[in-house]
Amino acid sequence: MFLYEKGRYYQLDDHGKLVAEVTFRKTKDLVYALDHTWVDPSLRGQGIAKKLVDQVVLHAKNEGMKIDPVCPYALKLFESDSSYHDIWYKK
């Protein structure tokens, strides 16, 4: 389960240590820049980064926003998966 605070979704381990996060910020009306994803090396390869991006996508859809995938990981994901094309803000 991911936690949320303004501009980010994140995950903590059982000791309260940050182990994964995605950050986003409003850049213009109706656009969020998804600018950072990070997953602790011990958790990589489990699809956590994609799940974090999907949280931001759901958040944006619920608010009628588009996403500018500034983060290299998010951009690659948006480019390779057509299910993101409806939410993708292209300049």
PDB file of N, CA, C and O in Angstrom:
ATOM      1  N   MET A   1       0.841  -1.181   0.000  1.00  0.00           N
ATOM      2  CA  MET A   1       0.000   0.000   0.000  1.00  0.00           C
ATOM      3  C   MET A   1       0.884   1.242   0.000  1.00  0.00           C
ATOM      4  O   MET A   1       1.889   1.306   0.708  1.00  0.00           O
ATOM      5  N   PHE A   2       0.497   2.215  -0.797  1.00  0.00           N
ATOM      6  CA  PHE A   2       1.265   3.443  -0.890  1.00  0.00           C
ATOM      7  C   PHE A   2       0.634   4.534  -0.042  1.00  0.00           C
ATOM      8  O   PHE A   2      -0.584   4.592   0.128  1.00  0.00           O
ATOM      9  N   LEU A   3       1.473   5.377   0.471  1.00  0.00           N
ATOM     10  CA  LEU A   3       1.036   6.543   1.231  1.00  0.00           C
ATOM     11  C   LEU A   3       1.023   7.731   0.289  1.00  0.00           C
ATOM     12  O   LEU A   3       1.702   7.733  -0.738  1.00  0.00           O
ATOM     13  N   TYR A   4       0.245   8.738   0.647  1.00  0.00           N
ATOM     14  CA  TYR A   4       0.157   9.927  -0.186  1.00  0.00           C
ATOM     15  C   TYR A   4       0.321  11.176   0.676  1.00  0.00           C
ATOM     16  O   TYR A   4      -0.217  11.275   1.778  1.00  0.00           O
ATOM     17  N   GLU A   5       1.068  12.104   0.144  1.00  0.00           N
ATOM     18  CA  GLU A   5       1.062  13.469   0.658  1.00  0.00           C
ATOM     19  C   GLU A   5       1.199  14.356  -0.565  1.00  0.00           C
ATOM     20  O   GLU A   5       1.671  13.910  -1.610  1.00  0.00           O
ATOM     21  N   LYS A   6       0.800  15.582  -0.441  1.00  0.00           N
ATOM     22  CA  LYS A   6       0.746  16.477  -1.604  1.00  0.00           C
ATOM     23  C   LYS A   6       1.990  16.349  -2.475  1.00  0.00           C
ATOM     24  O   LYS A   6       3.111  16.603  -2.033  1.00  0.00           O
ATOM     25  N   GLY A   7       1.764  15.952  -3.719  1.00  0.00           N
ATOM     26  CA  GLY A   7       2.839  15.879  -4.696  1.00  0.00           C
ATOM     27  C   GLY A   7       3.665  14.616  -4.686  1.00  0.00           C
ATOM     28  O   GLY A   7       4.667  14.539  -5.396  1.00  0.00           O
ATOM     29  N   ARG A   8       3.275  13.609  -3.895  1.00  0.00           N
ATOM     30  CA  ARG A   8       4.036  12.363  -3.946  1.00  0.00           C
ATOM     31  C   ARG A   8       3.260  11.188  -3.367  1.00  0.00           C
ATOM     32  O   ARG A   8       2.446  11.324  -2.454  1.00  0.00           O
ATOM     33  N   TYR A   9       3.556  10.027  -3.946  1.00  0.00           N
ATOM     34  CA  TYR A   9       3.143   8.747  -3.399  1.00  0.00           C
ATOM     35  C   TYR A   9       4.425   8.043  -2.988  1.00  0.00           C
ATOM     36  O   TYR A   9       5.452   8.174  -3.655  1.00  0.00           O
ATOM     37  N   TYR A  10       4.367   7.300  -1.896  1.00  0.00           N
ATOM     38  CA  TYR A  10       5.583   6.664  -1.406  1.00  0.00           C
ATOM     39  C   TYR A  10       5.263   5.422  -0.585  1.00  0.00           C
ATOM     40  O   TYR A  10       4.120   5.176  -0.199  1.00  0.00           O
ATOM     41  N   GLN A  11       6.321   4.648  -0.332  1.00  0.00           N
ATOM     42  CA  GLN A  11       6.189   3.432   0.462  1.00  0.00           C
ATOM     43  C   GLN A  11       7.308   3.418   1.497  1.00  0.00           C
ATOM     44  O   GLN A  11       8.448   3.779   1.208  1.00  0.00           O
ATOM     45  N   LEU A  12       6.959   2.999   2.699  1.00  0.00           N
ATOM     46  CA  LEU A  12       7.925   2.848   3.784  1.00  0.00           C
ATOM     47  C   LEU A  12       8.053   1.367   4.117  1.00  0.00           C
ATOM     48  O   LEU A  12       7.108   0.600   3.933  1.00  0.00           O
ATOM     49  N   ASP A  13       9.231   0.964   4.608  1.00  0.00           N
ATOM     50  CA  ASP A  13       9.364  -0.420   5.062  1.00  0.00           C
ATOM     51  C   ASP A  13       8.830  -0.538   6.491  1.00  0.00           C
ATOM     52  O   ASP A  13       8.299   0.427   7.042  1.00  0.00           O
ATOM     53  N   ASP A  14       8.971  -1.694   7.071  1.00  0.00           N
ATOM     54  CA  ASP A  14       8.433  -1.945   8.407  1.00  0.00           C
ATOM     55  C   ASP A  14       9.087  -1.090   9.490  1.00  0.00           C
ATOM     56  O   ASP A  14       8.555  -0.964  10.593  1.00  0.00           O
ATOM     57  N   HIS A  15      10.243  -0.503   9.173  1.00  0.00           N
ATOM     58  CA  HIS A  15      10.967   0.332  10.135  1.00  0.00           C
ATOM     59  C   HIS A  15      10.775   1.819   9.876  1.00  0.00           C
ATOM     60  O   HIS A  15      11.398   2.655  10.531  1.00  0.00           O
ATOM     61  N   GLY A  16       9.911   2.148   8.920  1.00  0.00           N
ATOM     62  CA  GLY A  16       9.639   3.543   8.613  1.00  0.00           C
ATOM     63  C   GLY A  16      10.612   4.179   7.640  1.00  0.00           C
ATOM     64  O   GLY A  16      10.589   5.393   7.440  1.00  0.00           O
ATOM     65  N   LYS A  17      11.472   3.365   7.031  1.00  0.00           N
ATOM     66  CA  LYS A  17      12.448   3.872   6.057  1.00  0.00           C
ATOM     67  C   LYS A  17      11.795   3.974   4.673  1.00  0.00           C
ATOM     68  O   LYS A  17      11.082   3.066   4.246  1.00  0.00           O
ATOM     69  N   LEU A  18      12.046   5.077   3.985  1.00  0.00           N
ATOM     70  CA  LEU A  18      11.544   5.257   2.626  1.00  0.00           C
ATOM     71  C   LEU A  18      12.175   4.217   1.707  1.00  0.00           C
ATOM     72  O   LEU A  18      13.397   4.074   1.665  1.00  0.00           O
ATOM     73  N   VAL A  19      11.324   3.483   0.961  1.00  0.00           N
ATOM     74  CA  VAL A  19      11.848   2.470   0.046  1.00  0.00           C
ATOM     75  C   VAL A  19      11.390   2.681  -1.399  1.00  0.00           C
ATOM     76  O   VAL A  19      11.898   2.026  -2.309  1.00  0.00           O
ATOM     77  N   ALA A  20      10.436   3.589  -1.614  1.00  0.00           N
ATOM     78  CA  ALA A  20       9.982   3.877  -2.977  1.00  0.00           C
ATOM     79  C   ALA A  20       9.174   5.163  -2.971  1.00  0.00           C
ATOM     80  O   ALA A  20       8.458   5.463  -2.016  1.00  0.00           O
ATOM     81  N   GLU A  21       9.304   5.930  -4.076  1.00  0.00           N
ATOM     82  CA  GLU A  21       8.492   7.138  -4.191  1.00  0.00           C
ATOM     83  C   GLU A  21       8.383   7.602  -5.628  1.00  0.00           C
ATOM     84  O   GLU A  21       9.211   7.279  -6.480  1.00  0.00           O
ATOM     85  N   VAL A  22       7.340   8.366  -5.868  1.00  0.00           N
ATOM     86  CA  VAL A  22       7.137   9.056  -7.132  1.00  0.00           C
ATOM     87  C   VAL A  22       6.683  10.467  -6.758  1.00  0.00           C
ATOM     88  O   VAL A  22       5.884  10.646  -5.839  1.00  0.00           O
ATOM     89  N   THR A  23       7.195  11.458  -7.471  1.00  0.00           N
ATOM     90  CA  THR A  23       6.794  12.831  -7.187  1.00  0.00           C
ATOM     91  C   THR A  23       6.248  13.490  -8.446  1.00  0.00           C
ATOM     92  O   THR A  23       6.632  13.162  -9.569  1.00  0.00           O
ATOM     93  N   PHE A  24       5.341  14.429  -8.216  1.00  0.00           N
ATOM     94  CA  PHE A  24       4.735  15.162  -9.325  1.00  0.00           C
ATOM     95  C   PHE A  24       4.346  16.544  -8.824  1.00  0.00           C
ATOM     96  O   PHE A  24       4.145  16.761  -7.629  1.00  0.00           O
ATOM     97  N   ARG A  25       4.245  17.476  -9.772  1.00  0.00           N
ATOM     98  CA  ARG A  25       3.896  18.854  -9.417  1.00  0.00           C
ATOM     99  C   ARG A  25       3.049  19.444 -10.537  1.00  0.00           C
ATOM    100  O   ARG A  25       3.175  19.076 -11.705  1.00  0.00           O
ATOM    101  N   LYS A  26       2.199  20.354 -10.148  1.00  0.00           N
ATOM    102  CA  LYS A  26       1.369  21.035 -11.141  1.00  0.00           C
ATOM    103  C   LYS A  26       2.241  22.064 -11.851  1.00  0.00           C
ATOM    104  O   LYS A  26       2.890  22.889 -11.207  1.00  0.00           O
ATOM    105  N   THR A  27       2.252  22.010 -13.179  1.00  0.00           N
ATOM    106  CA  THR A  27       3.072  22.945 -13.948  1.00  0.00           C
ATOM    107  C   THR A  27       2.243  23.995 -14.670  1.00  0.00           C
ATOM    108  O   THR A  27       2.706  25.112 -14.899  1.00  0.00           O
ATOM    109  N   LYS A  28       1.047  23.644 -15.019  1.00  0.00           N
ATOM    110  CA  LYS A  28       0.108  24.578 -15.642  1.00  0.00           C
ATOM    111  C   LYS A  28      -1.288  24.033 -15.409  1.00  0.00           C
ATOM    112  O   LYS A  28      -1.460  22.923 -14.907  1.00  0.00           O
ATOM    113  N   ASP A  29      -2.264  24.810 -15.771  1.00  0.00           N
ATOM    114  CA  ASP A  29      -3.626  24.326 -15.599  1.00  0.00           C
ATOM    115  C   ASP A  29      -3.784  22.959 -16.249  1.00  0.00           C
ATOM    116  O   ASP A  29      -3.466  22.766 -17.423  1.00  0.00           O
ATOM    117  N   LEU A  30      -4.271  22.040 -15.475  1.00  0.00           N
ATOM    118  CA  LEU A  30      -4.604  20.699 -15.935  1.00  0.00           C
ATOM    119  C   LEU A  30      -3.412  19.833 -16.338  1.00  0.00           C
ATOM    120  O   LEU A  30      -3.587  18.860 -17.071  1.00  0.00           O
ATOM    121  N   VAL A  31      -2.192  20.167 -15.871  1.00  0.00           N
ATOM    122  CA  VAL A  31      -1.015  19.352 -16.191  1.00  0.00           C
ATOM    123  C   VAL A  31      -0.167  19.118 -14.942  1.00  0.00           C
ATOM    124  O   VAL A  31       0.204  20.055 -14.235  1.00  0.00           O
ATOM    125  N   TYR A  32       0.127  17.845 -14.693  1.00  0.00           N
ATOM    126  CA  TYR A  32       1.103  17.464 -13.674  1.00  0.00           C
ATOM    127  C   TYR A  32       2.373  17.020 -14.376  1.00  0.00           C
ATOM    128  O   TYR A  32       2.316  16.248 -15.332  1.00  0.00           O
ATOM    129  N   ALA A  33       3.514  17.499 -13.912  1.00  0.00           N
ATOM    130  CA  ALA A  33       4.796  16.972 -14.365  1.00  0.00           C
ATOM    131  C   ALA A  33       5.171  15.848 -13.410  1.00  0.00           C
ATOM    132  O   ALA A  33       5.385  16.081 -12.221  1.00  0.00           O
ATOM    133  N   LEU A  34       5.248  14.639 -13.930  1.00  0.00           N
ATOM    134  CA  LEU A  34       5.702  13.497 -13.136  1.00  0.00           C
ATOM    135  C   LEU A  34       7.222  13.532 -13.258  1.00  0.00           C
ATOM    136  O   LEU A  34       7.780  13.154 -14.288  1.00  0.00           O
ATOM    137  N   ASP A  35       7.888  13.990 -12.196  1.00  0.00           N
ATOM    138  CA  ASP A  35       9.296  14.351 -12.335  1.00  0.00           C
ATOM    139  C   ASP A  35      10.301  13.438 -11.661  1.00  0.00           C
ATOM    140  O   ASP A  35      11.505  13.653 -11.801  1.00  0.00           O
ATOM    141  N   HIS A  36       9.846  12.417 -10.930  1.00  0.00           N
ATOM    142  CA  HIS A  36      10.826  11.579 -10.232  1.00  0.00           C
ATOM    143  C   HIS A  36      10.194  10.267  -9.801  1.00  0.00           C
ATOM    144  O   HIS A  36       9.102  10.256  -9.233  1.00  0.00           O
ATOM    145  N   THR A  37      10.873   9.168 -10.069  1.00  0.00           N
ATOM    146  CA  THR A  37      10.523   7.877  -9.483  1.00  0.00           C
ATOM    147  C   THR A  37      11.791   7.278  -8.903  1.00  0.00           C
ATOM    148  O   THR A  37      12.880   7.428  -9.457  1.00  0.00           O
ATOM    149  N   TRP A  38      11.631   6.606  -7.792  1.00  0.00           N
ATOM    150  CA  TRP A  38      12.779   5.964  -7.149  1.00  0.00           C
ATOM    151  C   TRP A  38      12.289   4.744  -6.388  1.00  0.00           C
ATOM    152  O   TRP A  38      11.263   4.788  -5.710  1.00  0.00           O
ATOM    153  N   VAL A  39      13.036   3.656  -6.510  1.00  0.00           N
ATOM    154  CA  VAL A  39      12.762   2.428  -5.756  1.00  0.00           C
ATOM    155  C   VAL A  39      14.087   1.931  -5.205  1.00  0.00           C
ATOM    156  O   VAL A  39      15.088   1.877  -5.919  1.00  0.00           O
ATOM    157  N   ASP A  40      14.082   1.570  -3.933  1.00  0.00           N
ATOM    158  CA  ASP A  40      15.277   1.028  -3.293  1.00  0.00           C
ATOM    159  C   ASP A  40      15.775  -0.183  -4.089  1.00  0.00           C
ATOM    160  O   ASP A  40      14.975  -1.003  -4.539  1.00  0.00           O
ATOM    161  N   PRO A  41      17.100  -0.293  -4.262  1.00  0.00           N
ATOM    162  CA  PRO A  41      17.643  -1.414  -5.042  1.00  0.00           C
ATOM    163  C   PRO A  41      17.159  -2.793  -4.577  1.00  0.00           C
ATOM    164  O   PRO A  41      17.036  -3.710  -5.389  1.00  0.00           O
ATOM    165  N   SER A  42      16.893  -2.939  -3.308  1.00  0.00           N
ATOM    166  CA  SER A  42      16.453  -4.244  -2.787  1.00  0.00           C
ATOM    167  C   SER A  42      15.055  -4.625  -3.282  1.00  0.00           C
ATOM    168  O   SER A  42      14.668  -5.789  -3.184  1.00  0.00           O
ATOM    169  N   LEU A  43      14.300  -3.673  -3.804  1.00  0.00           N
ATOM    170  CA  LEU A  43      12.931  -3.931  -4.265  1.00  0.00           C
ATOM    171  C   LEU A  43      12.771  -3.838  -5.779  1.00  0.00           C
ATOM    172  O   LEU A  43      11.679  -4.065  -6.301  1.00  0.00           O
ATOM    173  N   ARG A  44      13.831  -3.511  -6.477  1.00  0.00           N
ATOM    174  CA  ARG A  44      13.726  -3.331  -7.927  1.00  0.00           C
ATOM    175  C   ARG A  44      13.378  -4.645  -8.622  1.00  0.00           C
ATOM    176  O   ARG A  44      13.711  -5.731  -8.147  1.00  0.00           O
ATOM    177  N   GLY A  45      12.709  -4.515  -9.745  1.00  0.00           N
ATOM    178  CA  GLY A  45      12.306  -5.682 -10.518  1.00  0.00           C
ATOM    179  C   GLY A  45      10.977  -6.274 -10.082  1.00  0.00           C
ATOM    180  O   GLY A  45      10.574  -7.322 -10.588  1.00  0.00           O
ATOM    181  N   GLN A  46      10.293  -5.627  -9.158  1.00  0.00           N
ATOM    182  CA  GLN A  46       9.015  -6.129  -8.658  1.00  0.00           C
ATOM    183  C   GLN A  46       7.819  -5.326  -9.174  1.00  0.00           C
ATOM    184  O   GLN A  46       6.682  -5.576  -8.773  1.00  0.00           O
ATOM    185  N   GLY A  47       8.074  -4.368 -10.057  1.00  0.00           N
ATOM    186  CA  GLY A  47       6.991  -3.576 -10.632  1.00  0.00           C
ATOM    187  C   GLY A  47       6.497  -2.443  -9.754  1.00  0.00           C
ATOM    188  O   GLY A  47       5.441  -1.867 -10.014  1.00  0.00           O
ATOM    189  N   ILE A  48       7.251  -2.120  -8.719  1.00  0.00           N
ATOM    190  CA  ILE A  48       6.811  -1.079  -7.790  1.00  0.00           C
ATOM    191  C   ILE A  48       6.803   0.297  -8.441  1.00  0.00           C
ATOM    192  O   ILE A  48       5.880   1.077  -8.209  1.00  0.00           O
ATOM    193  N   ALA A  49       7.799   0.610  -9.242  1.00  0.00           N
ATOM    194  CA  ALA A  49       7.846   1.926  -9.897  1.00  0.00           C
ATOM    195  C   ALA A  49       6.626   2.117 -10.796  1.00  0.00           C
ATOM    196  O   ALA A  49       6.027   3.192 -10.804  1.00  0.00           O
ATOM    197  N   LYS A  50       6.257   1.094 -11.546  1.00  0.00           N
ATOM    198  CA  LYS A  50       5.073   1.194 -12.410  1.00  0.00           C
ATOM    199  C   LYS A  50       3.815   1.399 -11.566  1.00  0.00           C
ATOM    200  O   LYS A  50       2.946   2.190 -11.934  1.00  0.00           O
ATOM    201  N   LYS A  51       3.712   0.698 -10.448  1.00  0.00           N
ATOM    202  CA  LYS A  51       2.551   0.861  -9.578  1.00  0.00           C
ATOM    203  C   LYS A  51       2.476   2.283  -9.022  1.00  0.00           C
ATOM    204  O   LYS A  51       1.387   2.838  -8.874  1.00  0.00           O
ATOM    205  N   LEU A  52       3.627   2.865  -8.717  1.00  0.00           N
ATOM    206  CA  LEU A  52       3.657   4.253  -8.243  1.00  0.00           C
ATOM    207  C   LEU A  52       3.196   5.204  -9.344  1.00  0.00           C
ATOM    208  O   LEU A  52       2.392   6.103  -9.095  1.00  0.00           O
ATOM    209  N   VAL A  53       3.702   5.009 -10.551  1.00  0.00           N
ATOM    210  CA  VAL A  53       3.274   5.835 -11.685  1.00  0.00           C
ATOM    211  C   VAL A  53       1.769   5.686 -11.883  1.00  0.00           C
ATOM    212  O   VAL A  53       1.072   6.668 -12.139  1.00  0.00           O
ATOM    213  N   ASP A  54       1.276   4.470 -11.767  1.00  0.00           N
ATOM    214  CA  ASP A  54      -0.160   4.242 -11.935  1.00  0.00           C
ATOM    215  C   ASP A  54      -0.983   4.972 -10.873  1.00  0.00           C
ATOM    216  O   ASP A  54      -2.110   5.385 -11.144  1.00  0.00           O
ATOM    217  N   GLN A  55      -0.440   5.132  -9.682  1.00  0.00           N
ATOM    218  CA  GLN A  55      -1.124   5.910  -8.651  1.00  0.00           C
ATOM    219  C   GLN A  55      -1.272   7.366  -9.084  1.00  0.00           C
ATOM    220  O   GLN A  55      -2.324   7.977  -8.896  1.00  0.00           O
ATOM    221  N   VAL A  56      -0.208   7.912  -9.664  1.00  0.00           N
ATOM    222  CA  VAL A  56      -0.261   9.297 -10.145  1.00  0.00           C
ATOM    223  C   VAL A  56      -1.241   9.410 -11.308  1.00  0.00           C
ATOM    224  O   VAL A  56      -1.985  10.386 -11.397  1.00  0.00           O
ATOM    225  N   VAL A  57      -1.248   8.427 -12.192  1.00  0.00           N
ATOM    226  CA  VAL A  57      -2.183   8.429 -13.323  1.00  0.00           C
ATOM    227  C   VAL A  57      -3.618   8.431 -12.813  1.00  0.00           C
ATOM    228  O   VAL A  57      -4.439   9.216 -13.288  1.00  0.00           O
ATOM    229  N   LEU A  58      -3.927   7.574 -11.863  1.00  0.00           N
ATOM    230  CA  LEU A  58      -5.269   7.531 -11.296  1.00  0.00           C
ATOM    231  C   LEU A  58      -5.621   8.861 -10.623  1.00  0.00           C
ATOM    232  O   LEU A  58      -6.730   9.371 -10.782  1.00  0.00           O
ATOM    233  N   HIS A  59      -4.682   9.409  -9.881  1.00  0.00           N
ATOM    234  CA  HIS A  59      -4.863  10.700  -9.223  1.00  0.00           C
ATOM    235  C   HIS A  59      -5.188  11.781 -10.258  1.00  0.00           C
ATOM    236  O   HIS A  59      -6.128  12.557 -10.087  1.00  0.00           O
ATOM    237  N   ALA A  60      -4.394  11.818 -11.334  1.00  0.00           N
ATOM    238  CA  ALA A  60      -4.589  12.814 -12.386  1.00  0.00           C
ATOM    239  C   ALA A  60      -5.943  12.640 -13.079  1.00  0.00           C
ATOM    240  O   ALA A  60      -6.643  13.619 -13.336  1.00  0.00           O
ATOM    241  N   LYS A  61      -6.300  11.413 -13.374  1.00  0.00           N
ATOM    242  CA  LYS A  61      -7.598  11.164 -14.021  1.00  0.00           C
ATOM    243  C   LYS A  61      -8.743  11.625 -13.137  1.00  0.00           C
ATOM    244  O   LYS A  61      -9.705  12.221 -13.620  1.00  0.00           O
ATOM    245  N   ASN A  62      -8.641  11.349 -11.843  1.00  0.00           N
ATOM    246  CA  ASN A  62      -9.693  11.762 -10.913  1.00  0.00           C
ATOM    247  C   ASN A  62      -9.826  13.274 -10.817  1.00  0.00           C
ATOM    248  O   ASN A  62     -10.889  13.785 -10.466  1.00  0.00           O
ATOM    249  N   GLU A  63      -8.760  13.985 -11.126  1.00  0.00           N
ATOM    250  CA  GLU A  63      -8.781  15.444 -11.061  1.00  0.00           C
ATOM    251  C   GLU A  63      -8.909  16.097 -12.435  1.00  0.00           C
ATOM    252  O   GLU A  63      -8.859  17.322 -12.540  1.00  0.00           O
ATOM    253  N   GLY A  64      -9.072  15.301 -13.481  1.00  0.00           N
ATOM    254  CA  GLY A  64      -9.206  15.842 -14.825  1.00  0.00           C
ATOM    255  C   GLY A  64      -7.910  16.451 -15.353  1.00  0.00           C
ATOM    256  O   GLY A  64      -7.936  17.385 -16.154  1.00  0.00           O
ATOM    257  N   MET A  65      -6.785  15.919 -14.901  1.00  0.00           N
ATOM    258  CA  MET A  65      -5.471  16.444 -15.283  1.00  0.00           C
ATOM    259  C   MET A  65      -4.829  15.543 -16.339  1.00  0.00           C
ATOM    260  O   MET A  65      -5.251  14.405 -16.544  1.00  0.00           O
ATOM    261  N   LYS A  66      -3.809  16.070 -16.996  1.00  0.00           N
ATOM    262  CA  LYS A  66      -2.937  15.315 -17.890  1.00  0.00           C
ATOM    263  C   LYS A  66      -1.577  15.191 -17.207  1.00  0.00           C
ATOM    264  O   LYS A  66      -1.307  15.878 -16.222  1.00  0.00           O
ATOM    265  N   ILE A  67      -0.724  14.316 -17.732  1.00  0.00           N
ATOM    266  CA  ILE A  67       0.603  14.110 -17.154  1.00  0.00           C
ATOM    267  C   ILE A  67       1.673  14.361 -18.201  1.00  0.00           C
ATOM    268  O   ILE A  67       1.604  13.855 -19.321  1.00  0.00           O
ATOM    269  N   ASP A  68       2.651  15.144 -17.818  1.00  0.00           N
ATOM    270  CA  ASP A  68       3.866  15.347 -18.604  1.00  0.00           C
ATOM    271  C   ASP A  68       4.935  14.477 -17.946  1.00  0.00           C
ATOM    272  O   ASP A  68       5.443  14.839 -16.885  1.00  0.00           O
ATOM    273  N   PRO A  69       5.291  13.332 -18.549  1.00  0.00           N
ATOM    274  CA  PRO A  69       6.250  12.423 -17.931  1.00  0.00           C
ATOM    275  C   PRO A  69       7.693  12.914 -18.105  1.00  0.00           C
ATOM    276  O   PRO A  69       8.386  12.508 -19.038  1.00  0.00           O
ATOM    277  N   VAL A  70       8.127  13.771 -17.215  1.00  0.00           N
ATOM    278  CA  VAL A  70       9.462  14.361 -17.266  1.00  0.00           C
ATOM    279  C   VAL A  70      10.520  13.342 -16.837  1.00  0.00           C
ATOM    280  O   VAL A  70      11.611  13.302 -17.406  1.00  0.00           O
ATOM    281  N   CYS A  71      10.210  12.545 -15.864  1.00  0.00           N
ATOM    282  CA  CYS A  71      11.115  11.509 -15.354  1.00  0.00           C
ATOM    283  C   CYS A  71      11.423  10.512 -16.473  1.00  0.00           C
ATOM    284  O   CYS A  71      10.504  10.054 -17.152  1.00  0.00           O
ATOM    285  N   PRO A  72      12.694  10.170 -16.674  1.00  0.00           N
ATOM    286  CA  PRO A  72      13.045   9.226 -17.748  1.00  0.00           C
ATOM    287  C   PRO A  72      12.310   7.884 -17.651  1.00  0.00           C
ATOM    288  O   PRO A  72      11.897   7.333 -18.671  1.00  0.00           O
ATOM    289  N   TYR A  73      12.146   7.362 -16.450  1.00  0.00           N
ATOM    290  CA  TYR A  73      11.423   6.093 -16.297  1.00  0.00           C
ATOM    291  C   TYR A  73       9.968   6.253 -16.756  1.00  0.00           C
ATOM    292  O   TYR A  73       9.463   5.438 -17.527  1.00  0.00           O
ATOM    293  N   ALA A  74       9.310   7.294 -16.283  1.00  0.00           N
ATOM    294  CA  ALA A  74       7.915   7.517 -16.647  1.00  0.00           C
ATOM    295  C   ALA A  74       7.769   7.746 -18.153  1.00  0.00           C
ATOM    296  O   ALA A  74       6.837   7.231 -18.769  1.00  0.00           O
ATOM    297  N   LEU A  75       8.676   8.508 -18.742  1.00  0.00           N
ATOM    298  CA  LEU A  75       8.622   8.754 -20.180  1.00  0.00           C
ATOM    299  C   LEU A  75       8.733   7.448 -20.955  1.00  0.00           C
ATOM    300  O   LEU A  75       7.975   7.223 -21.898  1.00  0.00           O
ATOM    301  N   LYS A  76       9.657   6.596 -20.574  1.00  0.00           N
ATOM    302  CA  LYS A  76       9.822   5.304 -21.244  1.00  0.00           C
ATOM    303  C   LYS A  76       8.549   4.469 -21.106  1.00  0.00           C
ATOM    304  O   LYS A  76       8.116   3.825 -22.061  1.00  0.00           O
ATOM    305  N   LEU A  77       7.960   4.485 -19.925  1.00  0.00           N
ATOM    306  CA  LEU A  77       6.725   3.757 -19.683  1.00  0.00           C
ATOM    307  C   LEU A  77       5.596   4.288 -20.568  1.00  0.00           C
ATOM    308  O   LEU A  77       4.871   3.509 -21.186  1.00  0.00           O
ATOM    309  N   PHE A  78       5.449   5.599 -20.628  1.00  0.00           N
ATOM    310  CA  PHE A  78       4.407   6.212 -21.445  1.00  0.00           C
ATOM    311  C   PHE A  78       4.625   5.902 -22.929  1.00  0.00           C
ATOM    312  O   PHE A  78       3.665   5.662 -23.661  1.00  0.00           O
ATOM    313  N   GLU A  79       5.870   5.908 -23.366  1.00  0.00           N
ATOM    314  CA  GLU A  79       6.170   5.626 -24.772  1.00  0.00           C
ATOM    315  C   GLU A  79       5.892   4.175 -25.145  1.00  0.00           C
ATOM    316  O   GLU A  79       5.504   3.894 -26.279  1.00  0.00           O
ATOM    317  N   SER A  80       6.086   3.258 -24.213  1.00  0.00           N
ATOM    318  CA  SER A  80       5.982   1.840 -24.534  1.00  0.00           C
ATOM    319  C   SER A  80       4.612   1.223 -24.258  1.00  0.00           C
ATOM    320  O   SER A  80       4.358   0.088 -24.660  1.00  0.00           O
ATOM    321  N   ASP A  81       3.734   1.944 -23.585  1.00  0.00           N
ATOM    322  CA  ASP A  81       2.432   1.385 -23.209  1.00  0.00           C
ATOM    323  C   ASP A  81       1.317   2.335 -23.646  1.00  0.00           C
ATOM    324  O   ASP A  81       1.167   3.425 -23.094  1.00  0.00           O
ATOM    325  N   SER A  82       0.553   1.920 -24.622  1.00  0.00           N
ATOM    326  CA  SER A  82      -0.482   2.791 -25.194  1.00  0.00           C
ATOM    327  C   SER A  82      -1.607   3.113 -24.206  1.00  0.00           C
ATOM    328  O   SER A  82      -2.387   4.032 -24.454  1.00  0.00           O
ATOM    329  N   SER A  83      -1.707   2.392 -23.111  1.00  0.00           N
ATOM    330  CA  SER A  83      -2.770   2.685 -22.146  1.00  0.00           C
ATOM    331  C   SER A  83      -2.565   4.038 -21.461  1.00  0.00           C
ATOM    332  O   SER A  83      -3.488   4.556 -20.833  1.00  0.00           O
ATOM    333  N   TYR A  84      -1.376   4.607 -21.577  1.00  0.00           N
ATOM    334  CA  TYR A  84      -1.096   5.919 -20.983  1.00  0.00           C
ATOM    335  C   TYR A  84      -1.348   7.072 -21.960  1.00  0.00           C
ATOM    336  O   TYR A  84      -1.312   8.235 -21.557  1.00  0.00           O
ATOM    337  N   HIS A  85      -1.594   6.775 -23.201  1.00  0.00           N
ATOM    338  CA  HIS A  85      -1.671   7.835 -24.213  1.00  0.00           C
ATOM    339  C   HIS A  85      -2.816   8.819 -23.983  1.00  0.00           C
ATOM    340  O   HIS A  85      -2.707   9.979 -24.380  1.00  0.00           O
ATOM    341  N   ASP A  86      -3.901   8.392 -23.359  1.00  0.00           N
ATOM    342  CA  ASP A  86      -5.022   9.303 -23.131  1.00  0.00           C
ATOM    343  C   ASP A  86      -4.733  10.327 -22.033  1.00  0.00           C
ATOM    344  O   ASP A  86      -5.373  11.378 -21.995  1.00  0.00           O
ATOM    345  N   ILE A  87      -3.799  10.048 -21.155  1.00  0.00           N
ATOM    346  CA  ILE A  87      -3.477  10.943 -20.033  1.00  0.00           C
ATOM    347  C   ILE A  87      -2.200  11.757 -20.320  1.00  0.00           C
ATOM    348  O   ILE A  87      -1.881  12.694 -19.589  1.00  0.00           O
ATOM    349  N   TRP A  88      -1.491  11.399 -21.368  1.00  0.00           N
ATOM    350  CA  TRP A  88      -0.190  11.983 -21.685  1.00  0.00           C
ATOM    351  C   TRP A  88      -0.344  13.390 -22.260  1.00  0.00           C
ATOM    352  O   TRP A  88      -0.990  13.582 -23.290  1.00  0.00           O
ATOM    353  N   TYR A  89       0.252  14.359 -21.590  1.00  0.00           N
ATOM    354  CA  TYR A  89       0.297  15.722 -22.099  1.00  0.00           C
ATOM    355  C   TYR A  89       1.516  15.855 -22.994  1.00  0.00           C
ATOM    356  O   TYR A  89       2.653  15.780 -22.528  1.00  0.00           O
ATOM    357  N   LYS A  90       1.271  16.054 -24.277  1.00  0.00           N
ATOM    358  CA  LYS A  90       2.378  16.234 -25.221  1.00  0.00           C
ATOM    359  C   LYS A  90       2.437  17.686 -25.614  1.00  0.00           C
ATOM    360  O   LYS A  90       1.447  18.274 -26.049  1.00  0.00           O
ATOM    361  N   LYS A  91       3.599  18.250 -25.456  1.00  0.00           N
ATOM    362  CA  LYS A  91       3.790  19.673 -25.742  1.00  0.00           C
ATOM    363  C   LYS A  91       3.681  19.958 -27.218  1.00  0.00           C
ATOM    364  O   LYS A  91       3.815  21.108 -27.636  1.00  0.00           O
TER     365      LYS A  91
END
